[in-house]
Amino acid sequence: MEYPEAKEKFISTWGSLGSLWGINKAMAQIQALLFISTQPLSMEDIMEDLKISRGNTSMNLRQLMDWGIVTKVLVSGERKEFFTTEKDVQELARIIAKERSRREIRPVIKVLDDVSSIKDDGTENTKELIKQTKALQSLTQDLDTLMSKMVNQKQNWLTKSVMKLMK
C-alpha cells in the first residue's frame, strides 16, 4: 500500500470511529488529518485534502478546539490561521475521556440523582424506580470517579490504570 492510499484509509477509518468517542465523522477526519500531518495545516489545506466545505471545516475546527483536541498555531509570515492537534496518543485519550465525562456522564449522573430522589409515595412502582435509579446512579458515579482518576494520571495514564485494574 502506498502513502496516499494508507493516508486515505486511516482518515476514513478514524472518521468512522469518531462516533465511538462522541464526535461526528467530519470532526474525526479533520483530527485524523492533523494527527498525521508533519506541520500545522490551514483551513484551506484541510478543505482541499478532505473535500469538505468551508462552513463544515470551520464549524468542526471550532468544536475540536472546544474539546481541547485542536489548537491554533501561528506560522511566521502567514496571515492564515493554522491548526494542529495533540500528537501524544496517551494525552489525546486523556483529553477525550475528560471531555466525554464532562459532556455525557456528569449530566446523566445529575438526571439519575434527580429521578432517584423523588418522593416515595409507598407504591411498588415508585420504590422500584427509586431503587433502580439509585443503583444506576451509583454505578455511573463510580465510573466517573474511575475515569477522573485515570484522567488525572498524566503520564501513561491508560496503561498504568489498566495494569492496576488487572492486578
C-alpha positions as CSV (number, residue, x, y, z in Angstrom):
1,M,0.0,0.0,0.0
2,E,1.3,3.4,-1.0
3,Y,1.2,6.5,1.2
4,P,-1.9,8.2,-0.4
5,E,-4.0,5.1,-0.1
6,A,-2.8,4.5,3.5
7,K,-3.5,8.1,4.4
8,E,-7.0,8.0,2.9
9,K,-7.8,4.7,4.6
10,F,-6.5,6.0,8.0
11,I,-8.6,9.2,7.8
12,S,-11.7,7.3,6.6
13,T,-11.4,4.7,9.4
14,W,-10.7,7.4,12.1
15,G,-13.8,9.3,10.8
16,S,-16.0,6.2,11.1
17,L,-14.7,5.6,14.7
18,G,-15.4,9.2,15.7
19,S,-18.9,8.3,16.8
20,L,-17.4,6.0,19.4
21,W,-15.8,8.9,21.2
22,G,-18.6,11.3,20.8
23,I,-17.9,13.3,17.7
24,N,-19.1,13.4,14.1
25,K,-17.3,11.9,11.1
26,A,-16.0,15.2,9.7
27,M,-14.6,16.2,13.1
28,A,-12.8,12.9,13.4
29,Q,-11.5,13.1,9.8
30,I,-10.1,16.7,10.5
31,Q,-8.5,15.5,13.7
32,A,-7.0,12.4,11.9
33,L,-5.6,14.6,9.1
34,L,-4.0,16.9,11.6
35,F,-2.7,14.0,13.7
36,I,-0.7,12.5,10.8
37,S,0.4,15.9,9.4
38,T,4.0,16.8,9.9
39,Q,3.2,20.5,10.1
40,P,0.2,22.7,11.0
41,L,-2.5,23.0,8.3
42,S,-4.6,25.9,7.3
43,M,-8.4,25.7,6.9
44,E,-7.9,25.7,3.1
45,D,-5.4,22.8,3.3
46,I,-8.0,20.8,5.3
47,M,-10.8,21.7,3.0
48,E,-8.8,20.7,-0.1
49,D,-7.5,17.5,1.4
50,L,-10.8,16.2,2.8
51,K,-13.0,17.8,0.1
52,I,-15.4,19.4,2.6
53,S,-16.9,22.9,2.6
54,R,-15.5,26.0,4.4
55,G,-18.5,26.1,6.7
56,N,-18.2,22.4,7.6
57,T,-14.5,22.8,8.2
58,S,-14.9,26.0,10.2
59,M,-17.6,24.6,12.4
60,N,-15.8,21.3,13.1
61,L,-12.5,23.0,13.8
62,R,-14.3,25.2,16.4
63,Q,-15.8,22.2,18.0
64,L,-12.4,20.4,18.1
65,M,-10.9,23.4,19.8
66,D,-13.8,23.4,22.3
67,W,-12.9,19.8,23.1
68,G,-9.3,20.9,23.6
69,I,-8.0,18.5,20.9
70,V,-7.1,21.0,18.2
71,T,-5.3,24.3,18.7
72,K,-4.5,27.3,16.5
73,V,-0.8,28.0,15.9
74,L,1.0,31.0,14.5
75,V,3.1,30.4,11.4
76,S,5.6,33.2,10.9
77,G,5.0,35.2,7.8
78,E,1.5,33.8,7.2
79,R,-1.8,35.7,7.5
80,K,-3.9,32.5,7.5
81,E,-4.8,30.6,10.7
82,F,-3.1,27.2,11.1
83,F,-4.2,24.3,13.2
84,T,-2.6,21.3,14.9
85,T,-3.6,18.5,17.2
86,E,-2.2,16.7,20.2
87,K,0.3,14.2,18.9
88,D,0.7,12.1,22.1
89,V,-1.8,9.3,21.9
90,Q,-2.0,8.9,25.7
91,E,-2.6,12.6,26.2
92,L,-5.2,12.6,23.4
93,A,-7.1,9.7,25.1
94,R,-6.9,11.6,28.4
95,I,-8.4,14.8,26.8
96,I,-11.2,12.8,25.1
97,A,-12.0,10.9,28.3
98,K,-12.1,14.1,30.4
99,E,-14.4,15.8,27.9
100,R,-16.7,12.8,27.5
101,S,-17.1,12.7,31.2
102,R,-18.0,16.4,31.3
103,R,-20.4,16.3,28.4
104,E,-22.0,12.9,28.9
105,I,-21.5,11.1,32.2
106,R,-22.0,14.0,34.6
107,P,-25.3,15.2,33.1
108,V,-26.6,11.6,33.3
109,I,-25.5,11.4,37.0
110,K,-27.4,14.6,37.7
111,V,-30.6,13.3,36.0
112,L,-30.3,10.0,37.9
113,D,-29.8,11.8,41.1
114,D,-32.9,14.0,40.5
115,V,-35.0,11.0,39.5
116,S,-33.9,8.8,42.4
117,S,-34.7,11.5,44.9
118,I,-38.4,11.6,44.1
119,K,-40.9,11.5,46.9
120,D,-41.6,7.9,48.0
121,D,-45.4,7.5,47.9
122,G,-45.1,3.9,49.2
123,T,-46.2,2.3,45.9
124,E,-44.3,-0.6,44.5
125,N,-43.6,1.2,41.2
126,T,-42.1,4.2,43.0
127,K,-40.0,2.1,45.2
128,E,-38.7,0.1,42.2
129,L,-37.9,3.3,40.3
130,I,-36.0,4.8,43.3
131,K,-34.1,1.5,43.9
132,Q,-33.1,1.1,40.2
133,T,-32.2,4.7,39.5
134,K,-30.1,4.9,42.7
135,A,-28.2,1.7,41.7
136,L,-27.6,3.1,38.2
137,Q,-26.6,6.5,39.6
138,S,-24.1,4.8,42.0
139,L,-22.6,2.7,39.2
140,T,-22.4,5.8,36.9
141,Q,-20.8,7.8,39.7
142,D,-18.2,5.1,40.3
143,L,-17.4,5.0,36.5
144,D,-17.0,8.8,36.5
145,T,-14.7,8.6,39.6
146,L,-12.6,5.9,37.9
147,M,-12.4,7.9,34.8
148,S,-11.4,11.0,36.7
149,K,-8.6,9.1,38.5
150,M,-7.3,7.7,35.2
151,V,-7.5,11.2,33.5
152,N,-5.6,12.8,36.4
153,Q,-2.6,10.4,36.0
154,K,-0.8,12.4,33.4
155,Q,2.0,10.1,32.1
156,N,0.9,6.8,30.6
157,W,-2.4,7.1,32.4
158,L,-4.2,4.5,30.3
159,T,-1.5,1.8,30.6
160,K,-1.0,2.4,34.3
161,S,-4.7,2.4,35.0
162,V,-5.4,-0.8,33.1
163,M,-2.5,-2.5,34.7
164,K,-3.7,-1.5,38.2
165,L,-7.2,-2.9,37.4
166,M,-5.7,-6.2,36.2
167,K,-3.7,-6.8,39.4
